[in-house]
């Protein structure tokens, strides 16, 4: 069990290192496909390459090793999935983080509430990147300056609304 956890950690850290190198060399706004390629497809491709190389030299991967690597990959997928969902929150603009950074910069004297810079709370910061992402993924479309939900967007919005109601949370779209 320790070997599986260790190998999964090594695999995740290796994929993370590849992600950071690729992100530094080729930054893009939408990371979804790139994250999937690095964290989901790359390990499968490397494992396939390993099996292929072993077959060329007349060897094969023992069944026990195949099961272990399958378990390593499942654990890696669970950690990677969490990272991929968390990544979008870290890289996007967050009004809460902006406020924390502004207050931290004014320490130790602190900051009055009225001194928070309203320049942060622009349309571009609050909804710009999110709106462009929704347009790019086809969840919304724009006609004559009016944003409308696509069928996929309506399905996603309905699912999240039902889930929020199930948890007893208010409808956020209602103000």
N, C-alpha and C positions, 0 to 999 in steps of 0.2 A: 504494500500500500504506500509506503514512504517513497518507493521508487517511482510510482505513478504520479504522486504529488510533485516530486522533485522534477521529473521529466516534463510534466505539464507546466510547471513554473518556468523551466528553461525554455520551453517552446513559446510560452506567452512573452517572456522577456525578449526572446529573439525576434518575434514578430513586432513587438513594441519598438525595438531598435530599428528594424527595417522601416516601420511606419514613420519614426522620427526622421530618419535619413531621407526618405522619399518626400515627406512633408517639407523638410528644409530645402530640398532641391527643386521641388515642383509644387509650391503652395497653390491650392485651389479652394474655392468657396464650398463646394459640395463634396464631402468626404465619403459619403455612403458607399459608393461602388469601390472606391480605393480601399476603404477599411475592410469591406467584405473580401476583396481580392487578397489582401495581405493576411488577414486573420483567419479566413475560412479556406480559401482556395490554395494559397501558397503552401501550407502544411500538407495538404492532400497531394499537391504536385510533387513536393519533395519526397513524401513517402512513396509515391508511385515511381519516382525516379530511382529511389533506393531499391525497391523491389525489382525494377527492370535491370539495374546494374547487377544485382545478385543473380538474376536468371541468366544474364549473359555469361557469367562466370560459372554457371552450373550449380549454383546454390539456391536455396530458398529460405524465406523467413520462417522459423519454427512457429507452429500454431500458437504456442504460449506467448511468444513475442508479438504476434499479430493481435491477440486479445489485449495484451498490455498496452500496445500502441493505440488500439481502439479506445480503451479507457482513458488513456492520456489525452487523446483528441477530444473526447466528450467533455472532460474536465476543462481542457483548454477552451473549448467552445463556450462553456458557461461563463468563464472568466472574461473571455473576449467579448461576448455579448454584452456583459455589464459594462465593459470598457467602452464599447462602441456607442451604447446609449448615453453613457456619462460624458463622452467626448464632446458631443454637440452642446451640452450644457456648459462645459468649461470654455469652449472656444467662442461662444456667442456673447453678445453684449448682455450684461445683467445689471439692471438698475440697482439692485441690492449690493452687488460687489462694487459698483462705482461709488455708492454712498460710503461703504466701508473703507475703500481706498482714500476717499476725500477726507473722511474723519481721521484716519490713521496718519495722513500727511500733516494734519494740523496738531498732532499730539506733541507735547503733553498738555497744551492749553485747551484743546478741544475745539469744537466747531458749533456755532449757533445754527439752529434749524434753518433760519432764513438765508444762511450763507451757502447752502447747497447750490451748486451751479446748475441753473436750468438749461444751459446749453447741452447737457447730456440728454435731456428728455426731448429729443427731436424725433420727427417721424422716421428718419433714417436709422437712428439707434434703436428705437422702440419697436418698429415694425418693418423696416426696410429689408433687412436680410431675410427675415422670416417670410415676408410677402414674396420676395424674389424666389426663395426656395419652394414655396407652395406653387408658384406659377411654373417653375421649372419641372416640378414633379407632376403637374397636371391636376392637382387637387382643387385649384381655382383657375379661373381664366378672366381676362379683362375685355370688356366690350364697351367702347365709347367712354372710357374712364371709370367704368363701374365694375367692381369685382363681383364675380358670381362663383358659386360652388359647382364643381363638376359632379358627376355621379359618384366617382371615387371619393371626392372630398365630402360629399353629403354622407356617405357611408361611414367614413372615419369620424366626422363630427358627431353623427348619431351614436356611434359606439362609445365615444368618450363621454358624451352627455349622459348616456344611460349608466355608464360606470360611475361617473361623479354622483348621479342621483342614488345609485346603489350604495355608495359610501356615505350618503347624507350630506354631500357638499353642495354649495349653491351653484346655479348655472352661471358660469363666468361670463358668457356672452351677453347677459342681461344687465351688465353694469356692476 
